[in-house]
């Protein structure tokens, strides 16, 4: 999702540790709630018409 631009970009802290901006993640969560979009569950087929 991050690579597609559908999730906030990570911040490199060190060569092996990353973090995300809490405000950006909270805004992303609220946007998902407001849109009604739900992620597909593993093992379930989603049919879009």
N, C-alpha and C positions, 0 to 999 in steps of 0.2 A: 504494500500500500504506500509505503514511503517513496519507493522508486517511481510509482505512478503519479505521485503528487497528491495522494488521497489521505495522507497522514503527515503531521508536522515533521520537519527534518531534524535529524539527530545532531547533537553537538558533541564533537570529539573532545573528551577530557584528557585522555592519554591515548597511547597507541592501542590499548586493549579495552578501554572503558568509554562508554558513551552515555549521554543523558538527553532528555527532551525538556523543553521549556514547559513548565507546569501550566502556565496561562494558555499556551497554544494547545496543549493536550485537553485541558478543560473546555476550551472553545470548540475543539473538534468533537468532544463527547456531546456537548450541548447541541451542536449542529446535527449530529446523528440522531439525537433524540427528537429534535424538531422536524426532521425530514421524514421520520418513520422508516428509514432504510434499516434493514436488518441483514447481518452477514449470513450467508448460507451455512448451514450446519454440516459438518463432515458426514458423508454417507447419504445425504439427502439430495435428491435431484430437484433443481429449481427450474420451473418452466415459465418462461417469459413470453407473453403474447402481445 
